[in-house]
Amino acid sequence: MPEAFPTDAAATRPDPSLLHLLSPKLRTVRNRAKAEDSRRGWRWVMLLAIGAAFWGGVLLVLVRLLRYFRSTPEIGALLAGKLLGLVFVSFLAILLLSNIITALSSYFLARDLDMLVSAPVDWLTLYGAKLLETLVHSSWMVVLMAIPIVAAYGYVYEGGPWFVLVAIGTLLPYLVIPAALGTAFTLLLVNVFPARRTRDLLSVVAVLSAGGLVLLFRLLRPEQLARPEGLRSLVDFIALLRTPTSPFLPSDWVQRAIMTSLTDRLDVLPMSLLWRTAAALVVIGALLHRLLYAGGFSKAQESSQQWTRPGVGTRLAYRALAPLGVRRRELVFKEIRVFFRDTTQWSQLILLAVLVVVYVFNVKFLPLRGQGLGFLLVNVVPFLNLGLSGFVLASIAARFIFPAVSVEGRTLWLLKSSPLPMRELLWSKYWTGTLPLLILALGIVGVTDALLQVSAFIFAVSVFTIAFLTFAVAGLALGLGALFPRYESESAAQIPTSFGGLVFMLSSAALIGAVVLAEARPVYSYLSQEAFGTPSDPTDMVIGFSVAFALCLGGTFGPLWVAARKLERLEL
């Protein structure tokens, strides 16, 4: 009889499943979607409209480019495959960094961990639930970008219904691989660094990720594809195209699987490599979780040291901001303190600085100098570079400016109960985030235009356009962040992955594209006149730049005005 009691206790012991652990997150998403029924309709209409415009633009550009590649004999499919490989190797770097940062919050800083770790939850179930949570939070933006790209390849090369299964079968393990790597890497670093040294942890992550990205990009040597005349013969150029860009990376396996299924019979080897590598990394990550997670979680609960002594820089900043008045000055300092207090925010500045250096360094090697390259091409390409710079700014704004209202969290009631007007709070957040972004934008465009030796007209257009785009993108980020807040978010890194973050990214992409298109006609007319003597119409110049200026003004003040009204009416 006594031996029966342990058996009965073991039989009745709760053993939550993976779906049971994920159910609170799923219910949260469902309840948030059901909340505010009166406004749910227009939210989805707005999201679908912006998403359709964004996907339509990407599809239109890629379809035209891929049709041109397909019409080129011998090397068309090779060029298309090389382009796809470069896209997915860029996605891989973004996914790896995003998973490393997100895993820190999911596995060690989430609010539900105190309950889950102390509950009778199997270690493997906990690992799987947090791995899926990390994967979703880190990969949704890449998935949205990858869908129109893969769809364009399937449409141009007539992949058919079978291609949909191939695309899903390649993208799923491709997303799992960086998620498993990122969680394992974060687990190792948390065990190496003592007592919640998150600042040092994320600094090392950022530096290592940036160094790996620099090395990876330079090993690709993309300038060889842009300047095939540097090769000795057409045979060498074709051999370069046939050579795998990075044969040991999952991005190359995805490219080979997709292109072989479209142009020939499906190559099973890259598909097998994707799934076996993903499975192996998940198993290795699970073993590391079994061995190291308890110790890492215990270390993560220890408090860190905080220093509040003002330094020389603080005193100088107080004197510099004295003309703003006490209230505005303290609001600005509050924003700065909140930003640097969250290590998941400021530590990414290291990575950002290195990425900017990589961007400028590679712009310097663009093949815009040489035989057969005229005045028109040399100046058109730097103008189109405005679009890429705008997307870089939008990504930075999504990470640093969009969460500005949400990070107030439960302390927002203190500001609401004070006599502080909400518009002043918004404007302090706006200028605190916009001025560094403006300096970065002007630096990127000014330095790259100087390196490319563009004309004075293109230089002026680039500088003024990127400045007004910065104001508009920052206003759009802060305004939509206030309209779609996530006050209950566990980390600022999770806020851009919300519904509002998706709306902001799509809206900013539409705004940037509209501004570039509005300025394209007057810029092309001016450059044609300079290059070929073609007469230009001054009306095009006035209309084009006026429309671009109006779009930037609307993007700056419109969202901020709506956000201020919402915060004034907010009841806590």
Salt bridges, closest charged atoms under 4 A:
GLU36 OE1 - ARG39 NH2 2.23
GLU36 OE1 - ARG43 NH2 3.50
ASP37 OD1 - ARG40 NH2 3.80
ASP112 OD2 - LYS25 NZ 3.97
ASP112 OD1 - LYS130 NZ 3.17
GLU133 OE2 - LYS25 NZ 3.62
GLU133 OE1 - LYS130 NZ 3.25
ASP200 OD2 - ARG197 NH2 2.13
GLU223 OE2 - ARG218 NH2 3.35
GLU229 OE2 - ARG227 NE 3.06
ASP236 OD2 - ARG232 NE 3.38
ASP252 OD2 - ARG256 NH1 3.85
ASP267 OD2 - ARG256 NH2 3.85
GLU330 OE2 - ARG329 NH2 3.40
GLU335 OE2 - LYS334 NZ 2.95
GLU335 OE2 - LYS429 NZ 2.94
GLU408 OE2 - LYS334 NZ 2.62
GLU408 OE2 - LYS429 NZ 2.69
GLU424 OE2 - ARG327 NH2 2.93
GLU424 OE2 - ARG328 NH2 3.75
GLU488 OE2 - ARG32 NH2 2.48
GLU488 OE2 - ARG486 NE 3.31
GLU490 OE2 - LYS25 NZ 3.67
ASP540 OD2 - ARG521 NE 3.30
